[in-house]
Amino acid sequence: MRFPVLATRISAWLTRATLRMPRRWRLPQLLFEYAAWRAFNAIGRGDLAVLRTINHAEVIYDLSRWGWPEASLYHGRDGLVRFNEEWVGQWIEPELDVASVEELDERGVLLIHLDLRGIGRTSGVEVEMPVFELVKLRDGLVWRNVFFRDRAEALAAARAPDVWPEPDGV
């Protein structure tokens, strides 16, 4: 990416503009779906620099409810790149299909449903599984990303007061 600062500013501006649109319009839904497709397409092809332009500098990826065997929290843009390198590194030609993107009742909170298909790098076994992510936006960028195995658990967590805790020292 040649101009990451500019790309980050444009991404944040577009997200803020999308959040101001009336919910009854179809355009915000299409823009969120396109943004999710763009991000997961980049992850699938290993272009992790794109993630730096759509995530807040203080982003936290929370995998504590997902059963990820490595770390349960990844902090900052370097942490999210490290997580995605570990995750994508486990697959041969992963396919991440965006099944749906829903803006929940609270503005700036999205529920993303992905269908992951791939072949395990060490096992050689074909895997197909759903992935659900609660995403909270701040300043037009992804600020928190919490992973779940099923939709019901993600929706219940979205209503929980502790799903978006402030990190220590903030």
Secondary structure, DSSP 8 states (H G I E B T S, - for coil): ---HHHHHHHHHHHHHHHHHS-TTSSHHHHHHHHHHHHHHHHHHTT-THHHHHHEEEEEEEE-TTTT-SS-SEEEHHHHHHHHHHHHHTTEEEEEEEEEEEEE-SSTTEEEEEEEEEEEETTT--EEEEEEEEEEEEETTEEEEEEEESSHHHHHHHHHSTTSS---TT-
